[in-house]
Amino acid sequence: MSVIDVLVPQDTVRRLHVVVAERLARLGHDVALVGVDAPGMAPVLENILRFERTALRVRLNSLLDAVPEPKLSPGRTDAALRLDLTGGGGPFASPVLAPRFAGSPSLSEAARLLMNGHLPDVDIVLDGDRSIAHAAPMVDSRLSILRGLDDVLARVATLLVDTAHRYLAGQADGRAGVRPPAANGPTAGEMLRAYALSTVPRQVAGAVKRAVCNLHRWDVSYRFHKGRRVADSGLLAGEPWITLPDDGNRFYADPFPFEWQGRHFIFVEDFPYGDGKALISVAEVFENGTATVPRRVLEEPYHLSYPQVFAHDGEVWMLPEGGAGGNLVLYRAESFPDRWVRHSVLIPERELFDATLLDHGGRLWLFATERDGHGSASDTLVVFHAPGLHGPWTPHAANPVTIDRAAARPGGRFTRVGERIVLPLQDGTDEYGGALGLADLVELDEDKVRLTVPVPILSPEKSTYPKIHTLNSTGRLEAIDCIAPVRRGRRRRSG
C-alpha cells in the first residue's frame, strides 16, 4: 500500500477530486485529500458555467460540482506520490503528477479551446517536466462548455488514476522524455471573447438545426460485392449501395450482415423516435438486392445497439451493445433469426460499448470502449480475453489500452485481409459518428495490445468519406451506416 496525497484548493473541493481519491483507495492505496492555498477555478469560468446551468438549463451532475464539507488532511511527509489538482502548477515535493491541458495546468485553457470549437488533449506530467501519459478525450456535446469540460475531466480521472497506480508499480514510462508544450492560461478577456464570438453563435446555429432537422439519425446501406470489400481497398468504390428505407418514424444503424443456410440477413439497431432507446431488428436481403422490412427480434428495458451476430460451437449468438444495462450480455438464437434468449452475462457491472469479438492465438478477445461512470462512451479502449466464449473473461493487463477519440471505439467486426487483421475504429474528432478508419492489429497477447493509426475510409474519388459510422461484411454482403439528417416531419416509405 502506497501513501498518496491528492492536493486540491482548500476553499473548493470538487467531485473530480473525490472521485480520484476514491478510485485510488479502491486500488489499495492510502489516499488523503490535502487542502492547498491555491486560487482554483478562474472566476470568469465559474460565471460562464453558472450561466449555462441557469440560462441554458444545462442539468448535469458534474465533476466540477463543489463538495460540501469535504474531509481534508494535512500533507504527509511519507507520501510516496503527490497528485496536483490545484490547477496552479505550483512547486511541490517530488514526485508529483499533474494534468496538463494542451500544455497548461489551468482548466481555463481546456475551456478556451472548447469555446473556440477545438478539443483539448490531456497529458499527465511528472514533476512538471515530462509527460508520462497522454489522452485525447472525446467530447460528446460541442455546444455546452460545462458538458464538454465534464467529458474532459472524466478522462483526466481515468488517466490520472491509472498513471499513478502504474507509476507506483514502476510501469508508467510510456512517454518518457516527451515534454508537453508550455502554455499559460487565458485571460478573462480572452475567455469572454471566445464564448461570445465563437460558442454563442454555434449554440444558436445548433438550436436552429435541431428545430429543423432530426440530426441524430443514420441510414443503413448494403450491397453484394464481387470479391473486393471496403476493408480490402479502404475505398467505398465498386458496386452501388442500396439504402435500407425506414418509415420516417425511426432510423436504422449499426448494420451486421449474417449469412445462414444460404440466406442473407442484416441485423440493425432500430431506434423509433420518441422511445428514448433502441431495440434490435432484422431484415432479410435477397439475391436481387431487395430486402424485407426490418422486424423486431430483441428488446430490453434499456438501449440496445451494435447487434454482433456470429456462429460458434454449432449455435448462433448475439452480443449486442447494452452499456446502459451495466452488463455485457450474451444471447442465443432459440429460433433463428426471430427468437433470442438471454444466455449469460459475460462481463458484469461494466459499462462496455460496441464489444467486438476476435478469435486469435488460441484465445477469444473482446475489444470495447468503457465508460467508467463519467464522460463519453467513445474514447477509452479496453480489452478482455478468455479461453472460450463462456469465460472466464479477464481484463487485459494494459487496460485502458488507449484514450483516444479517433482510435478507441470499434465500428464493426474484425476482418482478415490476407495475413492482416483489420478493425474499423470510429473517429469522433468532428462529431460522434463523424468518420471511420481502418486499423491493423499488429500485436496482441496477454501483455500487449498494439494497433496501427487508423487510415480513414475514402470515397471513390479518394477523398475522405465523412460521417460513416459502422462497416461490416460477411460472405458477399457488406453494409455501412452514415449520418443522414432529415427535416422534421418528412416521411420515408418503407420498402
N, C-alpha and C positions, 0 to 999 in steps of 0.2 A: 504494500500500500504506500503510495507516494503522497506527500503533502503538497497541495496546490492552493495558492491564494489567487482569487479572482478579484482584480482591482476594478472598482466601479466608482462613479461620482457619488460622494456620500449624501448629497442632497436629493438625488433622483435615481433610485434603483428601478430598473425596468425588467419586464418579464423576460427579455432576452438573457439578462444576467442570471436570473434564477434558473432558466432552462439549461444554460451551460453548466452551472454548478450541479444541478440535479443529475444531469446525464453523466458527468464525470464521477459523481458519487456512486451511481449505479454500476460504474465500471470498477469500483473498488477503491477509489482514491479518497483521501481525507481532504475535503474541499471546504473553503470558507470564503464568504463574500467580505472583502475588505474595503471599507469606505476611504476614499482619497479626496483631498481638496482639489477638485477639478471642475471646470465650468460646465461640462456636459453638453447637451444639445444646444445649438445656436438658437437664440430667441426667435429669429425670423423664421426658422424652420418649424419651430413649435407652433407659431401662429399660422403658418400655411397648413400644417396638418390639422390644427383645430378648425380652420376654415373648411377643410374638406369634410370633416366629421359633421359639421353643422349645416353649412350651406349646400353641400353636395350630398348630404345624408349617407356618407360612407360608414357603414356599420361593420366593424371588424374588431375581433378580439386580438389586438395587435401585440407583437413582440415589443413594441415601443410603449405599451401601457405602463404607467407607473405602478409600482408595487407598494401598497400601504404597509407601514410598519415593518420594513424588512429587518432581518436579523443580520447585523454587521459585526464583524470581529476585528480585532487589531491584527496588523501584519505579523507574520511569524518568521523568525529568523531561520527556522529549519525548513522553510518551504523549498521543495525540490524544483518548483516551477511557478512562475507568476504569469497570469494572463491579464493583459492590459486592455480593459474595455472602457477606459475613461474617454477615449476619443481625442486625447490631447497629445499623445506621442511623447509624454514626458519620460525622463530617465528613471528607471527602476533597477533594483538589484538583479543582476543576471542569474540564471537565464529567464528571459521574458518573451512570451509570444503575444503578438498583437495583430489584429486585422488591418489591412490597408485597402482602401477603395480607390482603384486606379492610381495607386501610389500615395494617397493621402490617408492619414489616420482619422480624418474627420468624416463623419457620416454626411455632412453637408455636401461633400464632393460627389458622393453617390446620388444624393438628391438633385444636385445641379445637372448631372448627366441625365437622369431620368426626366427632368423638366425639359431638357433640350431634345428628348426623343432618343437618347442613347442608353445602352445597357452597361452598367459598371461591372468590371471583373473584380475579384477579391483575391488578395494574397495573404497568407499567414507569414509574418516576418519574425525572425529570431533576432532578438537584441537590437532591433531597429536597423539591421544591416542587410540581411538576405532573406529571400523568400524560400520557405521550405515546403509550401503547399499552395496550390492555385485552384481557383474555381471560376467558372463563367455561369453565374446563376441565371435561370430562366425567370422572366418577369411576365406573368400572365396578363396583368392589366397594365396597359401603357398609358392610360389616361388618368390614373389616380396615383399621386406621389406616395400617399400613405400605403396603398396596397403594394405599390412597386417596392418601396423600402422594406415592407414586411417580407416579400419574397426574397430579397437580397439578404436580409438579416437571418432568415431561416437557414440559408446555406452557409452563412458565417457560423452559425451554431453547429451545423453538421460538420463543416470542415475543421473548425477550431477544436471541437471535442476529439475528433479522430486524430488530428495532428498532435495534440497534447498527449493523448494516450500512446501514440506511436513514438513520439519523441522520448517519453519516459522509458519506453521499451527499447530505445536505441534504433528505431526503424525510420524515423522521419527525416530522410535526407534526399528525397526525390528531386528537389530543385536546388540542391546545394550550389551556391555561387551565383544564383540569379538575383540580381538586385532590382527591385521594383523601381520604376521612375519616381523621383521625388515630386510631390505636388502639395501645395498649400490648399487649405480650404477656401472656398469662395467667400467673397464679402457679402454682406446683407444686400447691397445694391445689385450685385450680380445675380443673386438668387431671385430677388423680386422681379428683375427684368426677364430672367429665364422663364419664370412662372407666368408672368403677364403676357409676354410676347411669343412664347412657344407652347406652353402647356395649355393655357386657356383657349387659344384658337383651335388646338387639336381636340380639346374636350367639347367645344361647340360643334366642330365638324363631326365628331363621333356621335354626338347626340342626334344630329340630323340624319346620319347614316342609319342609326338604329331605328329611328322613327320611320324611315322609308323602306328599309330592307331587312330581311332576315339574314343577318350577317353570318351567323354560326351554323352553316349548313354545308353539306357536301354532296357531290354527285359521284356515283359509282359507275365506272366504265369497265368493259371487258372485251376480250377478243380471243379468237383461236389463232395462235401464231403458227408459223411454218418452220419452226426449229430455232429461231433466233429471238430470245426473250430480251426484255429490258435489262435484266441482270447481266446478260452476255455482252451487250453493247454499251450500256449506260445511256441509250437513246430511246425515246418513245416512237421512233420511226418504225415503219413496217405496216402491217395490216391495220385497217381503220378500227377505231374504238367504237363500241356501241354503248350508249348510255342506258343504264337501268332506270326506267322512269319511276317517279313517285307520284302520289295523288295530290301534291300540294299541301297536304296536311301533315307531312312528315318528311324526313330525309333519311337516306341510307349512307352508311360509311363503313370503314374497316372491312373491306371485302376479303374473304378467304375462300378461294376455289377449292373444290374437293371432288375427286373422281372416285366413283364407287360402282362396281359391277357394270362398267361400260357406260354409266350415266354421269353427267356433269352437273355439279351444284355450286352455288355461291352462297355462303353464309355471310350475313351482314348485321351490323348494328342498325337497329330500326328505332328511330327517335321521333315519336309523334310530338308535334308542337303542343305545348301546354301541359305535358305529362311530368316534366321535370326529371325524367330518367328514360333510358333506352332499354330495349329488350333485344333478343336475337331472333332473326327471321332467316328463311332460306328460300332461294329461287332455283328452279331447275333451268339449265341452259341446254338448248337443243343444237344439233349439228348445223342447222341453217342460221344460227345466231340469235334466234328468238328466245325469250325467257318467260317463265311464268311470273305472276305477281308474287312477290315475297310473302310468305305466310309465317306466322309466329310459331316458334318452336321452344323457346325458353324465356322465362321471365322470373325475376326475383323482386323483392321489395326495394332493392337498390339498383343503381345504374349498372347495366351490363354493356360491354362492347368487345371489340377485338376477338371475335369467335374463332380461335385457332382450333381447327378440326384436324385430327390425324388418326391413322390406324396404328395399333400397337398390340402385339400378343393376341392377334385374332379378333380384337374388338375395335370399335370406333369410339374415339374420345373427343371431348371438347374441353379446352382450357381457356375460358373467356376472361376478359379483364373485369374484375369486380372489386376494385380497390375500395370503393365506398362501403363495402360489406366487411372490410377488415381482415379477410382471409382469402387465400388463393385456393379456389375450389375446383376439383376435377369432376367432370360429368361424363357418364357413359351413355351411349346410344342404346336405349332399350328396344326401340323400333326405328331404325334409320330411315329418313332424316328427321322424323317429326316428334319423336318422344325421347326425352333425355332425363336421366335421373342423377341426382347428386350422389357421387360415389365416395369421395373422401376430400378432406382438407389437406392439401399438400404442404402448405406453409401457413401456419396460424398466426393471427394477431400481427400482421404486417400489411401496410397499405402499399401493395405492389400493383404496378400498371404495365400492361402490354407484355406480360411474361411470355418469352419466346423460347421454345424448346429446341435443343440440339443434342443429337447422338454423336458423341465424339470421344475417341480414345478409350473405349470400353466403359464410359460412364454417360449418364444423362446430365445435361446442363440447362439451367434456366437463366436467361438474361432478362432483366426487367428494370424499370425505374421504381424508386421508392420515395414516398412522401412520409417523412418521419414526424408527422403531426403538424407541421407548419410548411408554408411555402408551396412552390409548384410541384406538380407530379411529373415534370418533364425534363429534369436535369440531373438526377442522381442515379447513376448506373450501379446496380448490384447484381451479383451472380450467385447462384446456388448450384450444388451438384449432388448426385445421388447414384447409387449402384443400379437402381431400377426406377421405373415410373412411380412406384408407390413409396419410395423413400427408403430410409430417412434422408431428407434434404438438408444439406449442410451449408451454411453461409460461407462464401469464399473468404479466404484469409485477406484478400486485397480490398474487400468492401469498405467504403464505397470506392468502386473502381475509378470513377471519374465523376466530376460535377461539371457538366458542360451542356448548355442549351442546344448546341449544334451536333452533339455526338454521344448522346446517352440513351434516349428513348427509342426502343425498337419500333420500326414501321413496317413489319412484315416478317415472314419466315426467313430463316437461313436458307440460302440457295448454294448449291455446289456448281461452280463454273470451272470445268476441268478439275485441276487439283486445288483450286481456290475455294474457300468458304466465305460467302458474301452475306452480310447483314445489312438490310435497309435501316437507316437511322434518321429520325426526324430532326429537322433543323428549325428551331424556334427563334432564330435571330430576328427575323422581321415580325413574326407573329406565330401563334400556335397553329400548326398545320401549314406553315408558310412554304416549306420546301422539304425535300427528301434527298439524302445522299446514300451512297453505297460504300461500305467499309469492308475491308478484308480482315478476317480473323487470322492473325499470324502467329499467335502463341496462346495456348490455353492448357493449363494443368492446375493442380490443386494449390499452387503457389502464385501463379502468374496469369494475367489476362492482358492481351495486347491486341488492339485493333488499329488499323491504319486510319488516317484522317479521312472522313467520308468525302467522296467525289460526288458533286451534285449531278442528279439526273438531268439530261439535256433534252431539248426539243429536237425534232428532225432537222431544224436549222442550226443545231449545235449551240444554241443559246440556252442559258439556264432556264429550266422549266419551273415556273413558280407554283406554289400552293398545291403541290402534290403531297399526300399525307400517308398513304399506305401503298405497298406494292407486294403482290403475291402471285404465285403461279403453281400449277400442278398439271403434269402432262402437257397437253396442248393449250390449256386455258389459263389466261392470266388476267389479273384485274388490278385496277388502281382506283383511288378516290382523290378528288380535288375539291378545294373550297369553291363554292359556287353560290354566292349571294343572289337572292331574288327579291323583287319588290313584294312588299307585304300585300296580301290579297290575291296575288297571282296563283292560279291553279294549273297544275300539270296533270295530264291524263296518264293514268297507269296503263302499262302495256298489257 
